[in-house]
Amino acid sequence: MYLHGTMEINASGHLEIGGVDTVELANVYRTPLFVYDVALIKERMNAFKDAFEKKQVAYQVAYASKAFSTVGMYQLAHSAGLSIDVVSGGELFTALKAGVPASTIHFHGNNKSIDELKMALDEQIGCIVVDNFYELKTIQTLAEERGQTVPVLLRLTPNVEAHTHEYITTGQEDSKFGFDLASGQATKAIGICIADEYLHLLGVHSHIGSQIFETDGFVLAIEKVFENLALWKQTFNYEPAVLNFGGGFGIRYVDGDTPLHPSVYVEKIVEETIKHTTKLEMNMPEIWIEPGRSIVGDAGTTLYTIGSQKDIPNVRRYLSVDGGMGDNLRPALYEAKYEGMLANRANVKPEDTFSVAGKCCESGDMLIWDLPLPDVTANDILAISCTGAYGYSMANNYNRIPRPAIVFVEDGEAQLVVKRETYEDLVKLDLPYQQKAVAPFEN
Ligand SMILES: *Cc1c(COP(=O)(O)O)cnc(C)c1O
């Protein structure tokens, strides 16, 4: 396993994160347990911000909170000066509960409900990123009823799609998100916003994908957006105050993943924006980005206790852990790859290759297919790294397995930020079946 952030192997041969012994964490808080390296999260947030500061442009770094959404994380992001992206009423509620000012919250999503939109308007959040005509109409109606000005960004479909190592430019963009540029839908939506008395069109938004290791896709998307901004300048005399180029900056999960430093993405985005605005003689807009995974992904490590093993001679050695697809759905959902190590015998050399199985009743509940480890025994602690994004946020209760606890570690101290779910929590919403007094089919 690749040691990164504050990870170290201490004198007892244990994996240490944030100056805290992970074996002790497993003893105190039990397993499965998410451990977040707070220093690494802060380093990433600052790296994005510093890159903008160096370029001396107006900006916002918004934490795309769907990657990892808890009260503590919202507080950490807000205290670092980040804005917050939410994609549901639940995330919005959690952010507000954490004390994040509504004015720094942006609301995304392709099917926001009326109740969610009303909540956003009640709270007067920073902006709504409008995704489609149905939503646009709904917001227009609500804003007019209330006589309330609503700041909005329009989400564009830039016809550029990132597939990690390559980009495809699709002629006819097939995406559930955003207003299509090629067919003129985006131009129509811009026109509607400009004409509306209550909509305050801050600018436009694009997001091209996730786990991106190059800047080419952003360059392409920016070019597409500016082709259209040129048109809108002519047609509507419109210039955006904000251009939001989304998130998707990659992280290293396993060997072969080659992310760029946050500053490289930011510098390229800023340079391209300056280039195009200069050419079109437009005012330089504020630039917003929305990193999620690259802020929390490799800062998270999951600790598991190893239980049963099954050796199939000449085929495979399975070992099972006390979690799985309930706390990390990504391998089952899209064959995501991870690295791991024994946290309690971190110095011992690997001897064999093991397949790490979860405890759920699904053959697909495998966390890692090929992991080199020393000879393991029951009660060894397995650490799987880079589980900080889309892990806990996708956690579920399949097989009625309670969701893990979460600790933040920093400067030698651990802080519980999410409690372990209990069996009582699991039945909290269940109601008893009321047996009818008279049997209905009696005769
Ligand atoms: C998911 C998402 C992000 C964050 O993506 P990451 O890959 O986690 O950086 C940013 N913006 C939008 C609109 C998203 O949907």
The ligand as an SDF file (V2000), in Angstrom:
LIG
                    3D

 15 15  0  0  0  0  0  0  0  0999 V2000
  -19.7920   14.9380   -8.5090 C   0  0  0  0  0  0  0  0  0  0  0  0
  -19.6350   16.3170   -8.9600 C   0  0  0  0  0  0  0  0  0  0  0  0
  -18.4800   17.0280   -8.6190 C   0  0  0  0  0  0  0  0  0  0  0  0
  -17.3390   16.4150   -7.8800 C   0  0  0  0  0  0  0  0  0  0  0  0
  -16.7190   15.4100   -8.6000 O   0  0  0  0  0  0  0  0  0  0  0  0
  -15.3770   14.7570   -8.0040 P   0  0  0  0  0  0  0  0  0  0  0  0
  -15.0200   13.7480   -9.0330 O   0  0  0  0  0  0  0  0  0  0  0  0
  -15.7380   14.1530   -6.7150 O   0  0  0  0  0  0  0  0  0  0  0  0
  -14.4000   15.8540   -7.8910 O   0  0  0  0  0  0  0  0  0  0  0  0
  -18.4240   18.3480   -8.9960 C   0  0  0  0  0  0  0  0  0  0  0  0
  -19.4230   18.9510   -9.6720 N   0  0  0  0  0  0  0  0  0  0  0  0
  -20.5420   18.2890  -10.0270 C   0  0  0  0  0  0  0  0  0  0  0  0
  -21.6130   18.9890  -10.7450 C   0  0  0  0  0  0  0  0  0  0  0  0
  -20.6800   16.9580   -9.6850 C   0  0  0  0  0  0  0  0  0  0  0  0
  -21.7850   16.3010  -10.0400 O   0  0  0  0  0  0  0  0  0  0  0  0
  1  2  1  0
  2  3  1  0
  2 14  2  0
  3  4  1  0
  3 10  2  0
  4  5  1  0
  5  6  1  0
  6  7  2  0
  6  8  1  0
  6  9  1  0
 10 11  1  0
 11 12  2  0
 12 13  1  0
 12 14  1  0
 14 15  1  0
M  END
$$$$
